[in-house]
Amino acid sequence: MTTSVPDMVGPVLQRMPLRAGVTAETISNMILMLSNAIGEQAKVMVRANPQIKIEDFDPVVDQAVQYMDVLEHGFLAE
């Protein structure tokens, strides 16, 4: 997954209007850290219950969407 994240998000980030001083590489690294953390959380869940169902990951997916929203829009009120 480490190489696929930059490959997937790099072209998208290149087209986005980034704030001055923020590089696509920094954002890509943040997304990579986020995806690694989510992957680790999923591994713990699978180890705890090898018969886990896909819908049991819904809270993890919801959390990931929230994290990506904060990454994209920041956490300060406008």
LINMO-V478641 format. One record per pair of residues at least 12 apart in sequence whose C-alpha atoms are under 10 Angstrom apart, sorted by the first residue. I is the first residue (numbers start at 1). J is the second residue. D is the distance in whole Angstrom. If there is no record, write none. Layout:
BEGIN
i->I j->J d->D
i->I j->J d->D
END
This chain:
BEGIN
i->1 j->32 d->8
i->1 j->35 d->8
i->1 j->36 d->8
i->1 j->39 d->9
i->2 j->29 d->9
i->2 j->32 d->7
i->2 j->33 d->9
i->2 j->35 d->9
i->2 j->36 d->8
i->3 j->32 d->9
i->4 j->32 d->9
i->5 j->28 d->7
i->5 j->29 d->9
i->5 j->31 d->7
i->5 j->32 d->6
i->5 j->33 d->10
i->5 j->35 d->8
i->5 j->36 d->10
i->6 j->24 d->9
i->6 j->25 d->8
i->6 j->27 d->9
i->6 j->28 d->6
i->6 j->29 d->8
i->6 j->31 d->8
i->6 j->32 d->7
i->7 j->28 d->9
i->8 j->28 d->9
i->9 j->24 d->9
i->9 j->25 d->10
i->9 j->27 d->9
i->9 j->28 d->7
i->9 j->31 d->9
i->9 j->32 d->10
i->10 j->24 d->7
i->10 j->25 d->8
i->10 j->27 d->9
i->10 j->28 d->7
i->11 j->24 d->9
i->12 j->24 d->9
i->13 j->25 d->9
i->13 j->27 d->8
i->13 j->28 d->8
i->27 j->71 d->8
i->27 j->72 d->9
i->30 j->68 d->10
i->30 j->71 d->8
i->31 j->67 d->9
i->31 j->68 d->8
i->31 j->71 d->8
i->34 j->64 d->8
i->34 j->67 d->8
i->34 j->68 d->8
i->34 j->71 d->10
i->35 j->64 d->8
i->35 j->68 d->10
i->37 j->64 d->10
i->38 j->60 d->7
i->38 j->61 d->8
i->38 j->63 d->9
i->38 j->64 d->7
i->39 j->60 d->9
i->41 j->57 d->10
i->41 j->60 d->8
i->42 j->56 d->10
i->42 j->57 d->7
i->42 j->60 d->8
i->42 j->61 d->10
i->45 j->57 d->8
i->45 j->60 d->10
END
